[in-house]
Amino acid sequence: MATRPDLFAFTMSQLRNGSAGVEASELLNECVTRARETGKPAELLIKIKIKPDGAGAGQYFLEDTISNKLPKQERSKTLFFGTPDGNLQRNDPNQRSLDLRAVDEEKPVELKKPA
């Protein structure tokens, strides 16, 4: 007996009245998006459990499990400097700070007259 060429697609379209196929499509979309964002692989897992309903009856109960494994987003790092007493601070204690101040937004003044 030949295997029906569309057996998998047909079965997915019928599982839970089509909602399994919709769920798989949504999770596949998440996988593609996250793989693109991170540059790392993602996985879509489809498991179909086939349980016969009695011996030789020719009837089967199908149960599906659909999930994905998404790569984690990279988390940013924050640089801190340790102090001699064991605390953390954002400014480097070994670097002098500059005395910066705001500049007025007035038009520039001409300092030199053209000759």
PAZAPA-4460 file (N, C-alpha, C; in steps of 0.05 Angstrom, whole numbers, plus 32768, in hexadecimal, padded with zeros to 4 digits):
% residues 115
    n_x    n_y    n_z   ca_x   ca_y   ca_z    c_x    c_y    c_z   seq   type   mol
   8011   7FE8   8000   8000   8000   8000   8012   8019   8000     1      M     A
   800C   802C   7FEF   801B   8044   7FED   8014   8058   8002     2      A     A
   8028   8067   800B   8023   807C   801F   8016   8094   8012     3      T     A
   8002   809E   801E   7FF4   80B6   8013   8008   80CD   8015     4      R     A
   800E   80DB   7FFE   8022   80F0   7FFE   801C   8108   8010     5      P     A
   8003   810D   8014   7FFB   8124   8025   7FF2   811C   8040     6      D     A
   7FFA   8104   8049   7FF0   80FA   8063   7FF6   810C   807A     7      L     A
   800F   8117   807B   8016   8128   8092   8006   8143   8090     8      F     A
   8006   814F   8079   7FF8   8169   8076   7FDA   8165   807C     9      A     A
   7FCE   814F   8072   7FB2   814A   8077   7FAD   8146   8095    10      F     A
   7FBE   8136   80A2   7FBB   8131   80BE   7FBD   814A   80CF    11      T     A
   7FD1   815B   80C9   7FD4   8174   80D7   7FBC   8187   80D3    12      M     A
   7FB1   8186   80BB   7F9A   8198   80B6   7F81   818E   80C5    13      S     A
   7F80   8174   80CD   7F68   8169   80DA   7F6B   8168   80F8    14      Q     A
   7F84   8168   8103   7F88   8166   8120   7F7B   817D   812E    15      L     A
   7F6B   8177   8142   7F5C   818B   8151   7F4D   819E   813F    16      R     A
   7F41   8193   812A   7F31   81A3   8117   7F41   81B9   810B    17      N     A
   7F5B   81B4   8106   7F6C   81C8   80F8   7F7B   81DA   810B    18      G     A
   7F75   81DB   8124   7F83   81ED   8136   7FA0   81E4   813B    19      S     A
   7FA7   81CB   8138   7FC3   81C2   813B   7FD4   81CE   8125    20      A     A
   7FCA   81CF   810C   7FD8   81DB   80F6   7FDD   81F9   80FA    21      G     A
   7FC8   8206   8105   7FCA   8223   810A   7FDF   8228   8120    22      V     A
   7FDE   8218   8135   7FF1   821B   814B   800E   8216   8141    23      E     A
   8012   8201   8131   802C   81FB   8126   8036   8212   8114    24      A     A
   8024   821E   8105   802C   8235   80F4   8035   824D   8104    25      S     A
   8026   8252   811A   802D   8269   812B   8048   8264   8139    26      E     A
   804D   824C   8142   8066   8246   8150   807D   8246   813C    27      L     A
   8078   823D   8123   808D   823D   810F   8094   825A   8108    28      L     A
   8081   826C   8107   8086   8288   8102   8097   8294   8119    29      N     A
   8091   828D   8132   80A2   8296   8148   80BF   828C   8145    30      E     A
   80C2   8273   813D   80DC   8267   8139   80EC   8277   8124    31      C     A
   80E0   827C   810E   80ED   828B   80F8   80F5   82A7   8101    32      V     A
   80E2   82B4   810E   80E7   82D0   8118   80FE   82D0   812C    33      T     A
   80FE   82BF   8140   8113   82BF   8154   812E   82B7   8148    34      R     A
   812E   82A3   8136   8147   829B   8129   8153   82B2   8119    35      A     A
   8142   82C2   810C   814B   82D9   80FD   8156   82EE   8110    36      R     A
   8149   82F3   8127   8151   8308   813A   816B   8301   8148    37      E     A
   816F   82E7   814E   8186   82E0   815E   819D   82D4   814E    38      T     A
   8197   82CA   8136   81AB   82BC   8126   81B1   82A0   8130    39      G     A
   819F   8296   8141   81A3   827C   814D   818C   8269   8145    40      K     A
   8190   824F   8146   817B   823C   813D   8163   823B   8150    41      P     A
   814C   8236   8145   8133   8232   8155   8129   8216   814C    42      A     A
   8117   820A   815C   810C   81F0   8155   80EE   81F0   8158    43      E     A
   80E1   81E3   8145   80C4   81DE   8147   80C0   81C0   814B    44      L     A
   80B2   81B9   8160   80AE   819C   8167   8091   8195   8164    45      L     A
   808C   8181   8154   8070   8177   8150   8071   8159   8157    46      I     A
   8061   8152   816A   805F   8136   8173   8042   812D   8170    47      K     A
   803E   8117   8162   8023   810C   815F   8023   80F0   816B    48      I     A
   8012   80EC   817F   800F   80D2   818C   7FF7   80C4   817F    49      K     A
   7FFB   80AC   8175   7FE6   809D   8167   7FDF   8085   8179    50      I     A
   7FC6   8085   8182   7FBE   8070   8195   7FA6   8061   8189    51      K     A
   7FAA   8047   8184   7F94   8037   8179   7F7C   8035   818C    52      P     A
   7F64   8036   8181   7F4C   8033   8191   7F43   8016   8190    53      D     A
   7F51   8005   819F   7F4A   7FE9   819F   7F5A   7FDA   818A    54      G     A
   7F5C   7FC0   818E   7F6C   7FB0   817B   7F5D   7FAB   8161    55      A     A
   7F6A   7FB2   814C   7F60   7FAD   8131   7F47   7FBD   8129    56      G     A
   7F40   7FD1   8138   7F28   7FE1   8132   7F2D   7FF4   811B    57      A     A
   7F46   7FFB   8115   7F4C   800D   80FF   7F46   802A   8106    58      G     A
   7F42   8030   8120   7F3D   804B   8129   7F54   8053   813B    59      Q     A
   7F5B   806D   8139   7F72   8077   8149   7F6B   8092   8155    60      Y     A
   7F74   8096   816D   7F73   80B1   817A   7F8F   80BD   8176    61      F     A
   7F8F   80D6   816B   7FA8   80E4   8167   7FA9   80FC   817B    62      L     A
   7FBF   80FE   8189   7FC4   8114   819B   7FDE   8122   8192    63      E     A
   7FDC   813C   8190   7FF4   814B   8187   7FFF   815C   819E    64      D     A
   8019   8160   819C   8028   8173   81AD   8039   8184   819A    65      T     A
   8035   819E   819C   8044   81B0   818A   8051   81C5   819C    66      I     A
   806C   81C7   8198   807A   81DB   81A9   8092   81E5   8198    67      S     A
   809F   81F9   81A3   80B7   8203   8196   80CC   8209   81AB    68      N     A
   80E5   8209   81A2   80FC   8211   81B3   8108   8229   81A5    69      K     A
   8106   8240   81B3   8110   8259   81A8   812B   8260   81B4    70      L     A
   813D   826B   81A4   8156   8274   81AF   8151   828D   81C0    71      P     A
   8160   828F   81D5   815D   82A6   81E7   816A   82BF   81DA    72      K     A
   815D   82D6   81E0   8168   82EF   81D7   8181   82F5   81E8    73      Q     A
   8194   8302   81DC   81AC   830A   81EA   81A4   8321   81FD    74      E     A
   81AE   8320   8215   81A8   8335   8229   81C0   8347   822A    75      R     A
   81BB   8361   822C   81D1   8374   822D   81E0   8373   8248    76      S     A
   81F8   837D   8248   8208   837D   8260   820B   839A   8269    77      K     A
   820E   839E   8283   8213   83B9   828E   822D   83B9   829C    78      T     A
   823E   83CC   8296   8259   83CE   82A2   8257   83DE   82BC    79      L     A
   8262   83D2   82D1   8264   83DE   82EB   8282   83DE   82F4    80      F     A
   8289   83EF   8306   82A3   83F0   8311   82A1   83EA   832F    81      F     A
   82B4   83D9   8339   82B4   83D2   8355   82C4   83E7   8365    82      G     A
   82BA   83ED   837D   82C8   83FF   838F   82D8   83EF   83A3    83      T     A
   82EC   83FB   83B0   82FC   83EC   83C4   82EB   83E0   83DA    84      P     A
   82D4   83EC   83E1   82C4   83E1   83F6   82AF   83CE   83ED    85      D     A
   82B1   83C4   83D3   82A0   83AF   83C9   8285   83B8   83BD    86      G     A
   8282   83D2   83B8   8269   83DB   83AC   826D   83DD   838E    87      N     A
   8258   83E2   8380   8259   83E6   8363   8250   8402   835B    88      L     A
   825C   840D   8347   8254   8427   833C   8258   8427   831E    89      Q     A
   824B   843A   8311   824C   843B   82F4   8264   844B   82EA    90      R     A
   826F   845D   82FA   8286   846D   82F1   82A0   8460   82FA    91      N     A
   82B4   8461   82E8   82CE   8456   82EE   82DC   8467   8303    92      D     A
   82E2   845D   831B   82EF   846D   8330   830B   8475   8329    93      P     A
   8318   8469   8315   8333   8470   830D   8334   8485   82F7    94      N     A
   831D   848E   82EE   831C   84A1   82D8   8311   84BB   82E2    95      Q     A
   831E   84D1   82DC   8315   84EC   82E5   82FB   84F2   82D5    96      R     A
   82EA   8501   82E2   82D2   850A   82D4   82D6   8525   82C8    97      S     A
   82CA   852A   82B2   82CC   8544   82A4   82B6   8557   82AE    98      L     A
   82BD   8570   82AF   82AA   8585   82B8   829B   858E   829F    99      D     A
   8287   857F   8298   8277   8586   8281   825F   8596   8289   100      L     A
   8257   85A9   8277   823F   85B9   827D   8231   85BE   8263   101      R     A
   8218   85C6   8265   8207   85CB   824D   820F   85E5   8240   102      A     A
   820D   85E5   8226   8213   85FD   8216   81F9   860A   820E   103      V     A
   81F7   8625   8210   81DF   8633   8208   81DA   862F   81EA   104      D     A
   81C1   862F   81E3   81B9   862A   81C8   81B8   8644   81B7   105      E     A
   81C6   8659   81BF   81C6   8672   81B0   81D7   866F   8197   106      E     A
   81D3   8682   8184   81E3   8682   816C   8201   8686   8173   107      K     A
   8213   867B   8163   822F   867F   8169   8237   869C   8165   108      P     A
   824A   86A5   8176   8254   86C0   8175   826D   86C0   8164   109      V     A
   826F   86D4   8152   8287   86D5   8141   829D   86E1   8151   110      E     A
   82B3   86D3   8154   82CA   86DB   8164   82DE   86EC   8155   111      L     A
   82E0   86E8   813B   82F4   86F6   812B   82E6   8703   8114   112      K     A
   82ED   871C   810E   82E1   872A   80F7   82F2   8724   80DF   113      K     A
   82E4   8720   80C8   82F3   871A   80B0   8303   8733   80A8   114      P     A
   831B   872F   809D   832D   8745   8095   8325   8752   807B   115      A     A
***
